[in-house]
């Protein structure tokens, strides 16, 4: 039996998980991750993950993306 960690308990999310979690499209999240000084990008080798708490903070401070 596979144990899955709920999204709200994960420290880092894939682009797909972040899109499902935030209702923001994967393409938009990928574009945001490419911005200089993106506060919620985490590089793991060649893979980009989304730091959940920083992503939540980023969204809460924005009126439009």
C-alpha positions in Angstrom: 0.0 0.0 0.0 1.4 3.3 -1.1 1.4 6.2 1.5 0.8 9.6 -0.1 1.6 12.8 1.6 -1.2 15.3 1.4 -0.3 18.4 -0.6 -0.8 20.7 2.3 2.0 18.8 4.2 4.5 18.8 1.4 7.4 21.3 1.5 7.9 21.2 -2.3 5.4 20.5 -5.1 5.8 19.5 -8.7 4.5 22.0 -11.3 1.5 19.7 -11.8 0.7 19.5 -8.0 1.1 23.3 -7.7 -1.3 23.8 -10.6 -3.9 21.5 -9.0 -3.4 23.1 -5.6 -3.7 26.7 -6.8 -5.9 26.4 -9.9 -3.2 28.3 -11.9 -2.2 26.6 -15.1 1.0 24.6 -15.4 2.3 26.9 -18.2 1.8 30.0 -16.1 3.6 28.4 -13.1 6.5 27.2 -15.4 6.8 30.8 -16.7 6.8 32.2 -13.1 9.5 29.7 -12.1 11.8 31.1 -14.9 11.6 34.7 -13.6 14.8 36.1 -12.1 14.7 35.8 -8.3 11.6 33.7 -8.2 10.9 33.4 -4.5 9.4 29.9 -4.7 11.6 27.9 -7.1 13.7 25.0 -5.8 16.2 23.3 -8.1 16.7 19.6 -7.5 19.3 18.6 -10.2 17.7 19.7 -13.4 14.2 19.6 -12.0 12.3 22.7 -10.8 10.0 22.3 -7.8 7.7 24.8 -6.2 8.3 25.7 -2.5 4.7 25.5 -1.2 4.8 28.0 1.6 6.6 30.6 -0.5 4.2 30.0 -3.4 1.2 30.5 -1.1 2.8 33.8 0.2 3.5 34.9 -3.4 -0.2 34.3 -4.4 -1.6 36.0 -1.3 0.4 39.2 -2.1 -0.8 39.4 -5.8 -4.0 40.8 -7.3 -3.2 39.4 -10.7 -0.6 37.2 -12.3 
